Amino acid sequence: MSIITTGLATREGTAEDNADAARVYRMSTGTVGAAVIDGIGHGPRTSATAPLLAETAARVTAHRGALAGILSAGLLVADEGHDGEEANAVGIAVLVDEHGTRAAWVGDCDILGWDGTRLRRYSTPQVMGEWVRQYGPPVEIAEHYDDWVRVSLHSATVATVGEVDVPDKVLLLLSDGAHDQVPADVMEDLAREHHHDPQALANAIVAAARADESGYRDDATAIVITIKETP
């Protein structure tokens, strides 16, 4: 039997309206579905739609798995809408049950795992910069394309959603405003210090996000999940 504990925190960036959203849904069986959604762009429609996408992804994930959670959220924004301005987003969903942990994602949200000694990234950002890096150009050229998302909820299919099993017992689900604007060594130090307290770790991660050279700081969101096995 496992005891699953969660923490959630979000922090608005320097642009108006928090386009991030996160939800955790726990079934009567103890199964947990969790989702972090990062809206593309900012504005009232995006910030209003993101919580709906997160709620859908988390609940469907708990019932049908992480892949189904991502695809179901994607259906809500698959059409551009009557005015052509339907919101779009990227996201990550995680299922935690007696069989283990399974994550699914589109875009550049991340899942990290802490095993007690190291922090490991399990997701691969679906951005053009990652594709460009395969061909070995200078780092600054690849970084130029990191904001170009290749797969979003709007275009998600079974073939384009990333999936991975995560063996670690401490899980970090992060929007890019958290994992991109918190240095890797700082993130690892925070996991080492707070991994026993999911809410404290989630709070510390979003608080640690810093503005870039231009003064821009993105919305930062984190869900932390800990899994403890009981006799």
C-alpha positions in Angstrom: 0.0 0.0 0.0 1.2 3.5 -0.8 0.5 6.9 0.9 0.4 9.6 -1.7 0.8 13.2 -0.6 0.7 16.2 -2.9 1.5 19.9 -2.9 0.6 22.6 -5.5 1.8 26.1 -6.0 1.5 28.7 -8.8 2.9 32.2 -9.1 1.9 34.8 -11.7 4.7 36.2 -13.8 5.4 39.7 -15.0 2.7 39.5 -17.8 -0.9 40.1 -16.8 -3.1 37.0 -16.1 -1.7 33.7 -14.9 -1.9 31.4 -17.9 -0.8 28.4 -15.8 -3.2 26.1 -14.0 -2.8 22.9 -12.0 -5.1 20.3 -10.5 -4.8 17.1 -8.4 -7.7 14.6 -8.4 -7.8 11.7 -5.9 -10.2 8.8 -6.5 -11.9 6.8 -3.7 -9.4 4.0 -4.5 -6.5 6.3 -3.7 -5.4 6.6 -7.3 -4.2 10.1 -8.1 -4.4 12.1 -11.3 -2.5 15.3 -11.6 -2.0 17.9 -14.3 -0.1 21.1 -15.0 -1.3 23.2 -17.9 0.7 26.1 -19.4 -1.4 28.4 -21.6 0.2 29.7 -24.8 0.2 33.4 -24.6 -1.6 35.6 -22.1 -5.1 37.1 -21.8 -8.5 36.6 -20.2 -9.5 33.7 -22.4 -6.3 31.7 -21.9 -6.3 32.3 -18.1 -10.0 31.2 -17.9 -9.5 28.1 -20.1 -6.3 26.8 -18.4 -8.1 25.7 -15.2 -10.7 23.8 -17.2 -8.0 22.0 -19.1 -6.1 21.1 -15.9 -9.3 19.8 -14.2 -10.2 17.7 -17.2 -6.7 16.3 -17.6 -6.4 15.4 -13.9 -9.8 13.7 -13.6 -9.6 11.7 -16.8 -6.0 10.7 -16.0 -7.2 9.3 -12.7 -9.9 7.2 -14.4 -8.3 6.3 -17.8 -4.5 7.1 -17.6 -2.2 10.0 -18.4 -2.4 9.7 -22.2 -6.2 9.8 -22.1 -6.0 12.8 -19.8 -3.9 14.8 -22.2 -5.9 13.9 -25.2 -9.2 14.7 -23.5 -8.0 18.1 -22.5 -6.8 18.6 -26.1 -10.3 17.9 -27.4 -11.6 20.9 -25.5 -9.4 23.2 -27.6 -9.1 21.2 -30.8 -11.3 23.6 -32.7 -10.4 27.2 -33.2 -13.8 28.4 -32.1 -16.4 30.6 -33.8 -14.2 33.6 -33.6 -10.9 31.8 -34.4 -9.4 32.7 -31.0 -9.8 29.5 -29.0 -7.1 29.2 -26.3 -4.3 26.7 -26.7 -1.8 25.3 -24.2 0.8 22.7 -23.4 0.7 20.4 -20.4 1.7 17.3 -18.5 -0.4 14.7 -16.7 0.6 12.0 -14.2 -1.2 8.9 -13.0 -0.1 7.5 -9.6 -1.6 4.2 -8.6 -0.7 0.8 -7.2 1.0 -0.1 -10.5 3.4 2.8 -10.4 3.7 6.2 -12.1 3.0 7.1 -15.7 3.4 10.6 -17.2 2.2 12.0 -20.6 2.9 15.4 -22.0 2.9 17.8 -24.9 5.1 20.8 -25.3 7.5 22.0 -22.7 6.1 21.2 -19.3 8.4 18.9 -17.4 8.4 16.0 -14.9 11.4 15.5 -12.7 12.0 12.7 -10.2 14.0 12.7 -6.9 15.3 9.3 -5.7 17.0 10.6 -2.5 20.3 11.4 -4.1 19.7 13.0 -7.5 17.1 14.9 -9.5 16.4 13.5 -13.0 14.5 14.9 -15.9 12.1 12.3 -17.4 10.4 14.4 -20.1 11.9 15.8 -23.3 10.6 19.3 -24.3 8.7 19.1 -27.6 10.2 22.4 -28.8 12.1 23.1 -32.0 15.3 23.9 -30.0 15.5 20.2 -29.0 15.2 19.1 -32.6 17.9 21.6 -33.7 20.3 20.4 -31.0 20.4 17.0 -32.7 22.4 18.6 -35.5 25.0 20.2 -33.3 24.7 23.9 -34.0 26.1 26.5 -31.5 24.1 26.6 -28.3 22.8 30.1 -28.8 21.3 29.1 -32.1 19.4 26.1 -30.6 18.3 28.3 -27.6 16.8 30.7 -30.1 14.2 28.1 -31.0 13.3 26.9 -27.5 10.1 29.0 -27.5 8.9 27.3 -30.7 6.5 24.6 -29.4 6.2 21.7 -31.8 3.2 19.9 -30.2 0.4 21.5 -28.2 -2.9 20.3 -26.8 -4.7 21.7 -29.9 -2.7 19.3 -32.1 -2.1 16.4 -29.7 -2.5 12.8 -31.0 -1.7 9.4 -29.7 1.5 9.5 -31.9 2.7 12.9 -30.7 2.1 12.7 -26.9 5.2 11.9 -25.0 4.9 9.1 -22.4 7.3 7.8 -19.7 7.2 5.6 -16.6 8.8 7.2 -13.5 10.3 5.0 -10.8 11.1 7.7 -8.3 9.1 8.4 -5.2 9.2 12.2 -5.3 7.7 13.7 -8.5 7.9 17.3 -9.7 5.5 18.5 -12.4 6.6 21.9 -13.7 5.5 24.5 -16.1 8.4 26.0 -18.1 8.3 29.1 -16.0 9.5 26.9 -13.1 12.0 24.6 -14.8 13.4 27.2 -17.2 13.8 30.0 -14.6 15.0 28.0 -11.7 18.7 26.9 -12.2 19.2 23.2 -12.2 21.5 23.2 -9.2 19.0 25.3 -7.2 16.2 23.0 -8.1 18.2 20.0 -6.9 19.1 21.8 -3.6 15.4 22.5 -3.1 14.4 18.9 -3.7 17.1 17.8 -1.3 15.9 20.2 1.4 12.1 19.9 1.1 11.4 16.4 -0.5 9.7 15.2 2.7 7.1 18.1 2.5 5.5 18.4 -1.0 3.7 21.7 -0.3 6.9 23.3 1.0 8.8 22.1 -2.0 6.2 23.4 -4.5 6.2 26.7 -2.7 10.0 26.9 -2.8 10.2 26.1 -6.5 7.8 28.8 -7.7 9.4 31.3 -5.3 12.8 30.6 -6.7 11.8 31.5 -10.3 13.8 34.5 -11.4 13.4 37.0 -14.2 15.6 36.8 -17.3 18.0 39.5 -18.6 15.1 41.5 -20.0 13.2 41.5 -16.7 10.6 39.0 -17.9 9.5 36.3 -15.5 7.0 33.7 -16.7 4.2 32.2 -14.7 5.6 29.4 -12.6 3.6 26.4 -11.4 4.6 23.2 -9.6 2.9 20.1 -8.4 4.9 17.9 -6.1 3.9 14.3 -5.3 5.5 12.0 -2.8 4.9 8.3 -2.6 5.6 6.3 0.6 5.3 2.6 0.7 3.7 1.1 3.9 4.1 -2.4 5.2 
